[in-house]
Amino acid sequence: MTFSSKNIAELNLLLAFDLSTSRAGIKIHKTASPDDKEAANSLYDKGFTSQIDGGYLTSSGITAAEHVQSLYMSLNPSASK
């Protein structure tokens, strides 16, 4: 079992959310890479975000982002987020 490149793009996008506040969303602009646009669309389709171009995390999106950020910090203990 491995992560696909699509999964990696989704994980990276989930890392972009600031979990210290529920008032901070993200916006994927039309100049974003195709991978970022596809990841944003996929996260929306899965119910993790409120908008097709980012928006805010839903409750399941918050849970997913918490897991992603925890895994990132476990793999990169010297990194500060």
MARZAGU-575750 format. One record per residue: residue number from 1; residue in one letter; chain; z, x, y of N, C-alpha, C, O in turn. Coordinates in nm, 3 decimals. Atoms other than C-alpha are relative to their C-alpha. Example, Ala and Ser with C-alpha at 12.3 -4.5 7.8 and 13.67 -1.06 7.14 Angstrom:
// MARZAGU-575750
+-----+------+-----+---------+---------+---------+---------+---------+---------+---------+---------+---------+---------+---------+---------+
: seq : type : mol :    n.zz :    n.xx :    n.yy :   ca.zz :   ca.xx :   ca.yy :    c.zz :    c.xx :    c.yy :    o.zz :    o.xx :    o.yy :
+-----+------+-----+---------+---------+---------+---------+---------+---------+---------+---------+---------+---------+---------+---------+
:   1 :    A :   A :   0.000 :   0.089 :  -0.119 :   0.780 :   1.230 :  -0.450 :   0.000 :   0.090 :   0.120 :   0.066 :   0.194 :   0.118 :
:   2 :    S :   A :  -0.006 :  -0.082 :  -0.119 :   0.714 :   1.367 :  -0.106 :   0.073 :  -0.077 :   0.109 :   0.090 :  -0.026 :   0.220 :
+-----+------+-----+---------+---------+---------+---------+---------+---------+---------+---------+---------+---------+---------+---------+
***
This chain:
// MARZAGU-575750
+-----+------+-----+---------+---------+---------+---------+---------+---------+---------+---------+---------+---------+---------+---------+
: seq : type : mol :    n.zz :    n.xx :    n.yy :   ca.zz :   ca.xx :   ca.yy :    c.zz :    c.xx :    c.yy :    o.zz :    o.xx :    o.yy :
+-----+------+-----+---------+---------+---------+---------+---------+---------+---------+---------+---------+---------+---------+---------+
:   1 :    M :   A :   0.000 :   0.084 :  -0.117 :   0.000 :   0.000 :   0.000 :   0.000 :   0.089 :   0.124 :   0.082 :   0.181 :   0.137 :
:   2 :    T :   A :   0.008 :  -0.075 :  -0.125 :  -0.100 :   0.137 :   0.340 :  -0.030 :  -0.095 :   0.115 :  -0.079 :  -0.206 :   0.095 :
:   3 :    F :   A :   0.035 :   0.077 :  -0.119 :  -0.134 :   0.011 :   0.695 :  -0.147 :   0.021 :   0.031 :  -0.198 :   0.132 :   0.023 :
:   4 :    S :   A :   0.139 :  -0.011 :  -0.044 :  -0.487 :  -0.065 :   0.805 :  -0.001 :   0.043 :   0.147 :   0.102 :   0.042 :   0.214 :
:   5 :    S :   A :   0.011 :  -0.037 :  -0.141 :  -0.615 :   0.052 :   1.141 :   0.031 :  -0.121 :   0.089 :   0.084 :  -0.105 :   0.199 :
:   6 :    K :   A :  -0.034 :   0.123 :  -0.073 :  -0.583 :  -0.311 :   1.255 :   0.153 :  -0.015 :   0.009 :   0.207 :  -0.049 :   0.114 :
:   7 :    N :   A :  -0.146 :   0.006 :   0.000 :  -0.214 :  -0.306 :   1.152 :   0.060 :   0.100 :   0.098 :   0.154 :   0.068 :   0.170 :
:   8 :    I :   A :  -0.051 :  -0.104 :  -0.090 :  -0.157 :   0.019 :   1.342 :  -0.015 :  -0.044 :   0.145 :   0.075 :  -0.022 :   0.226 :
:   9 :    A :   A :   0.021 :   0.049 :  -0.137 :  -0.306 :  -0.134 :   1.657 :   0.101 :  -0.110 :   0.034 :   0.152 :  -0.115 :   0.145 :
:  10 :    E :   A :  -0.100 :   0.106 :  -0.022 :  -0.076 :  -0.437 :   1.617 :   0.139 :   0.061 :   0.020 :   0.213 :   0.020 :   0.109 :
:  11 :    L :   A :  -0.131 :  -0.065 :  -0.012 :   0.228 :  -0.214 :   1.566 :   0.014 :   0.069 :   0.136 :   0.117 :   0.058 :   0.201 :
:  12 :    N :   A :  -0.003 :  -0.067 :  -0.131 :   0.141 :  -0.009 :   1.874 :   0.014 :  -0.100 :   0.114 :   0.085 :  -0.073 :   0.211 :
:  13 :    L :   A :  -0.011 :   0.102 :  -0.104 :   0.101 :  -0.324 :   2.080 :   0.142 :  -0.058 :   0.003 :   0.196 :  -0.083 :   0.110 :
:  14 :    L :   A :  -0.138 :   0.049 :   0.003 :   0.440 :  -0.453 :   1.963 :   0.097 :   0.101 :   0.062 :   0.198 :   0.062 :   0.121 :
:  15 :    L :   A :  -0.084 :  -0.102 :  -0.064 :   0.589 :  -0.121 :   2.077 :  -0.008 :  -0.006 :   0.152 :   0.081 :   0.045 :   0.220 :
:  16 :    A :   A :   0.018 :   0.005 :  -0.146 :   0.459 :  -0.192 :   2.428 :   0.093 :  -0.101 :   0.067 :   0.112 :  -0.096 :   0.188 :
:  17 :    F :   A :  -0.088 :   0.101 :  -0.058 :   0.699 :  -0.484 :   2.475 :   0.139 :   0.059 :   0.027 :   0.193 :   0.134 :  -0.055 :
:  18 :    D :   A :  -0.136 :  -0.040 :  -0.038 :   1.029 :  -0.419 :   2.656 :   0.095 :  -0.105 :  -0.054 :   0.099 :  -0.218 :  -0.005 :
:  19 :    L :   A :  -0.091 :   0.095 :   0.064 :   1.292 :  -0.582 :   2.436 :   0.132 :  -0.017 :   0.074 :   0.217 :  -0.096 :   0.032 :
:  20 :    S :   A :  -0.126 :   0.012 :  -0.074 :   1.569 :  -0.537 :   2.692 :   0.003 :  -0.126 :   0.087 :   0.108 :  -0.161 :   0.141 :
:  21 :    T :   A :   0.006 :   0.124 :  -0.078 :   1.453 :  -0.853 :   2.870 :  -0.106 :  -0.092 :  -0.058 :  -0.208 :  -0.048 :  -0.109 :
:  22 :    S :   A :   0.099 :   0.097 :   0.048 :   1.275 :  -1.171 :   2.772 :  -0.098 :  -0.037 :   0.111 :  -0.191 :  -0.115 :   0.088 :
:  23 :    R :   A :   0.085 :   0.032 :  -0.114 :   1.111 :  -1.184 :   3.115 :  -0.114 :   0.098 :   0.020 :  -0.190 :   0.088 :   0.116 :
:  24 :    A :   A :   0.107 :  -0.100 :  -0.013 :   0.876 :  -0.892 :   3.057 :  -0.103 :  -0.021 :  -0.111 :  -0.074 :  -0.004 :  -0.229 :
:  25 :    G :   A :   0.109 :   0.014 :   0.095 :   0.546 :  -0.965 :   2.892 :  -0.101 :   0.111 :   0.022 :  -0.077 :   0.204 :   0.098 :
:  26 :    I :   A :   0.109 :  -0.096 :  -0.020 :   0.224 :  -0.769 :   2.868 :  -0.129 :  -0.077 :   0.023 :  -0.140 :  -0.194 :  -0.014 :
:  27 :    K :   A :   0.131 :   0.058 :  -0.026 :  -0.132 :  -0.839 :   2.977 :  -0.105 :   0.098 :  -0.050 :  -0.108 :   0.214 :  -0.008 :
:  28 :    I :   A :   0.111 :  -0.081 :   0.048 :  -0.434 :  -0.706 :   2.791 :  -0.119 :  -0.034 :   0.089 :  -0.172 :  -0.145 :   0.084 :
:  29 :    H :   A :   0.108 :   0.022 :  -0.096 :  -0.702 :  -0.669 :   3.056 :  -0.136 :   0.010 :  -0.067 :  -0.148 :   0.064 :  -0.177 :
:  30 :    K :   A :   0.135 :  -0.002 :   0.057 :  -1.075 :  -0.708 :   2.998 :  -0.053 :   0.141 :  -0.016 :  -0.150 :   0.163 :  -0.089 :
:  31 :    T :   A :   0.042 :  -0.139 :   0.013 :  -1.108 :  -0.330 :   3.036 :   0.072 :   0.072 :  -0.115 :   0.048 :   0.190 :  -0.139 :
:  32 :    A :   A :  -0.073 :  -0.060 :   0.113 :  -0.875 :  -0.270 :   2.739 :  -0.097 :   0.033 :  -0.113 :  -0.208 :  -0.019 :  -0.120 :
:  33 :    S :   A :   0.085 :  -0.037 :   0.115 :  -1.011 :  -0.113 :   2.423 :  -0.021 :  -0.120 :  -0.091 :   0.062 :  -0.211 :  -0.095 :
:  34 :    P :   A :   0.023 :   0.109 :   0.097 :  -1.164 :  -0.342 :   2.162 :   0.113 :  -0.013 :  -0.102 :   0.147 :  -0.124 :  -0.142 :
:  35 :    D :   A :  -0.111 :   0.005 :   0.095 :  -0.882 :  -0.247 :   1.924 :   0.120 :  -0.071 :   0.060 :   0.184 :  -0.151 :  -0.008 :
:  36 :    D :   A :  -0.112 :   0.066 :  -0.065 :  -0.618 :  -0.356 :   2.176 :  -0.025 :  -0.150 :   0.017 :   0.065 :  -0.231 :  -0.002 :
:  37 :    K :   A :   0.035 :   0.142 :  -0.014 :  -0.800 :  -0.683 :   2.241 :   0.012 :  -0.073 :  -0.134 :   0.066 :  -0.184 :  -0.141 :
:  38 :    E :   A :  -0.009 :   0.060 :   0.134 :  -0.829 :  -0.752 :   1.868 :   0.145 :  -0.012 :  -0.046 :   0.183 :  -0.112 :  -0.107 :
:  39 :    A :   A :  -0.141 :   0.004 :   0.038 :  -0.463 :  -0.666 :   1.813 :   0.074 :  -0.112 :   0.074 :   0.154 :  -0.183 :   0.014 :
:  40 :    A :   A :  -0.063 :   0.107 :  -0.078 :  -0.354 :  -0.900 :   2.093 :  -0.039 :  -0.137 :  -0.056 :   0.046 :  -0.225 :  -0.068 :
:  41 :    N :   A :   0.047 :   0.125 :   0.058 :  -0.566 :  -1.179 :   1.947 :   0.068 :  -0.027 :  -0.134 :   0.110 :  -0.140 :  -0.162 :
:  42 :    S :   A :  -0.061 :   0.013 :   0.131 :  -0.426 :  -1.117 :   1.600 :   0.148 :  -0.036 :   0.011 :   0.197 :  -0.122 :  -0.063 :
:  43 :    L :   A :  -0.143 :   0.031 :  -0.018 :  -0.064 :  -1.118 :   1.720 :   0.018 :  -0.144 :   0.048 :   0.112 :  -0.211 :   0.008 :
:  44 :    Y :   A :  -0.005 :   0.139 :  -0.046 :  -0.132 :  -1.448 :   1.899 :  -0.026 :  -0.095 :  -0.118 :   0.045 :  -0.194 :  -0.135 :
:  45 :    D :   A :   0.034 :   0.084 :   0.116 :  -0.294 :  -1.597 :   1.586 :   0.116 :  -0.008 :  -0.100 :   0.133 :  -0.109 :  -0.167 :
:  46 :    K :   A :  -0.114 :  -0.004 :   0.091 :   0.015 :  -1.494 :   1.386 :   0.125 :  -0.064 :   0.060 :   0.228 :  -0.074 :  -0.006 :
:  47 :    G :   A :  -0.113 :   0.065 :  -0.065 :   0.243 :  -1.665 :   1.636 :   0.103 :   0.096 :   0.058 :   0.217 :   0.056 :   0.084 :
:  48 :    F :   A :  -0.094 :  -0.099 :  -0.053 :   0.402 :  -1.344 :   1.768 :   0.000 :   0.005 :   0.152 :   0.099 :   0.050 :   0.212 :
:  49 :    T :   A :   0.008 :  -0.002 :  -0.146 :   0.287 :  -1.381 :   2.130 :  -0.041 :  -0.138 :   0.052 :  -0.096 :  -0.220 :  -0.021 :
:  50 :    S :   A :   0.025 :   0.130 :  -0.061 :   0.250 :  -1.671 :   2.370 :  -0.142 :  -0.018 :   0.052 :  -0.185 :  -0.130 :   0.077 :
:  51 :    Q :   A :   0.135 :   0.007 :  -0.055 :  -0.100 :  -1.586 :   2.495 :  -0.094 :   0.089 :  -0.081 :  -0.051 :   0.187 :  -0.142 :
:  52 :    I :   A :   0.100 :  -0.076 :   0.076 :  -0.419 :  -1.457 :   2.337 :  -0.018 :   0.141 :   0.057 :  -0.062 :   0.232 :  -0.014 :
:  53 :    D :   A :   0.014 :  -0.131 :  -0.063 :  -0.418 :  -1.167 :   2.586 :   0.135 :   0.066 :   0.026 :   0.150 :   0.144 :   0.120 :
:  54 :    G :   A :  -0.134 :  -0.061 :  -0.012 :  -0.052 :  -1.073 :   2.542 :   0.105 :  -0.104 :   0.028 :   0.151 :  -0.174 :  -0.063 :
:  55 :    G :   A :  -0.103 :   0.098 :  -0.036 :   0.195 :  -1.286 :   2.732 :   0.137 :   0.049 :  -0.041 :   0.169 :   0.167 :  -0.030 :
:  56 :    Y :   A :  -0.138 :  -0.029 :   0.040 :   0.550 :  -1.301 :   2.604 :   0.012 :  -0.007 :  -0.152 :  -0.069 :  -0.072 :  -0.219 :
:  57 :    L :   A :  -0.027 :   0.009 :   0.143 :   0.690 :  -1.252 :   2.257 :   0.065 :  -0.134 :  -0.032 :   0.149 :  -0.183 :   0.044 :
:  58 :    T :   A :  -0.067 :   0.119 :   0.053 :   0.783 :  -1.563 :   2.062 :   0.125 :   0.048 :  -0.075 :   0.149 :   0.169 :  -0.083 :
:  59 :    S :   A :  -0.119 :  -0.042 :   0.074 :   1.105 :  -1.565 :   1.860 :  -0.037 :   0.084 :  -0.122 :   0.031 :   0.182 :  -0.153 :
:  60 :    S :   A :   0.042 :  -0.082 :   0.115 :   0.919 :  -1.436 :   1.553 :  -0.060 :   0.132 :   0.048 :  -0.050 :   0.234 :  -0.021 :
:  61 :    G :   A :   0.051 :  -0.124 :  -0.058 :   0.745 :  -1.181 :   1.776 :   0.111 :   0.097 :   0.038 :   0.099 :   0.218 :   0.021 :
:  62 :    I :   A :  -0.116 :  -0.083 :  -0.034 :   1.081 :  -1.056 :   1.901 :   0.055 :   0.067 :  -0.125 :   0.085 :   0.187 :  -0.125 :
:  63 :    T :   A :  -0.050 :  -0.056 :   0.127 :   1.199 :  -1.011 :   1.543 :  -0.093 :   0.110 :  -0.050 :  -0.046 :   0.217 :  -0.090 :
:  64 :    A :   A :   0.096 :  -0.101 :   0.046 :   0.880 :  -0.825 :   1.450 :   0.007 :   0.125 :   0.087 :   0.008 :   0.237 :   0.035 :
:  65 :    A :   A :  -0.006 :  -0.115 :  -0.091 :   0.898 :  -0.603 :   1.760 :   0.129 :   0.080 :  -0.019 :   0.128 :   0.203 :  -0.010 :
:  66 :    E :   A :  -0.126 :  -0.071 :   0.028 :   1.263 :  -0.521 :   1.686 :  -0.013 :   0.087 :  -0.123 :   0.034 :   0.201 :  -0.125 :
:  67 :    H :   A :   0.020 :  -0.078 :   0.123 :   1.167 :  -0.409 :   1.336 :  -0.092 :   0.120 :   0.025 :  -0.065 :   0.230 :  -0.022 :
:  68 :    V :   A :   0.095 :  -0.108 :  -0.030 :   0.873 :  -0.204 :   1.465 :   0.069 :   0.110 :   0.081 :   0.053 :   0.228 :   0.052 :
:  69 :    Q :   A :  -0.067 :  -0.100 :  -0.084 :   1.085 :  -0.034 :   1.732 :   0.107 :   0.074 :  -0.079 :   0.127 :   0.194 :  -0.058 :
:  70 :    S :   A :  -0.100 :  -0.066 :   0.085 :   1.361 :   0.036 :   1.479 :  -0.067 :   0.102 :  -0.093 :  -0.017 :   0.213 :  -0.108 :
:  71 :    L :   A :   0.073 :  -0.093 :   0.087 :   1.111 :   0.193 :   1.239 :  -0.049 :   0.120 :   0.079 :  -0.039 :   0.233 :   0.033 :
:  72 :    Y :   A :   0.048 :  -0.109 :  -0.084 :   0.960 :   0.397 :   1.521 :   0.112 :   0.099 :   0.030 :   0.094 :   0.220 :   0.018 :
:  73 :    M :   A :  -0.113 :  -0.088 :  -0.033 :   1.301 :   0.532 :   1.623 :   0.050 :   0.075 :  -0.124 :   0.097 :   0.189 :  -0.114 :
:  74 :    S :   A :  -0.041 :  -0.067 :   0.125 :   1.383 :   0.610 :   1.257 :  -0.095 :   0.115 :  -0.032 :  -0.052 :   0.220 :  -0.080 :
:  75 :    L :   A :   0.100 :  -0.104 :   0.029 :   1.060 :   0.809 :   1.221 :  -0.006 :   0.107 :   0.110 :  -0.053 :   0.218 :   0.086 :
:  76 :    N :   A :   0.005 :  -0.091 :  -0.116 :   1.096 :   0.973 :   1.565 :   0.137 :   0.005 :   0.067 :   0.152 :  -0.040 :   0.181 :
:  77 :    P :   A :  -0.136 :   0.007 :  -0.053 :   1.470 :   1.026 :   1.617 :   0.019 :   0.069 :   0.136 :   0.113 :   0.034 :   0.208 :
:  78 :    S :   A :  -0.017 :  -0.068 :  -0.128 :   1.423 :   1.255 :   1.917 :  -0.073 :  -0.073 :   0.113 :  -0.062 :  -0.034 :   0.230 :
:  79 :    A :   A :   0.075 :   0.075 :  -0.102 :   1.201 :   1.002 :   2.099 :   0.095 :  -0.096 :   0.072 :   0.185 :  -0.153 :   0.012 :
:  80 :    S :   A :  -0.076 :   0.100 :  -0.075 :   1.349 :   0.792 :   2.374 :  -0.095 :  -0.109 :   0.042 :  -0.205 :  -0.081 :   0.090 :
:  81 :    K :   A :   0.087 :   0.115 :  -0.032 :   1.206 :   0.445 :   2.431 :   0.049 :  -0.065 :   0.125 :  -0.010 :  -0.164 :   0.169 :
+-----+------+-----+---------+---------+---------+---------+---------+---------+---------+---------+---------+---------+---------+---------+
***
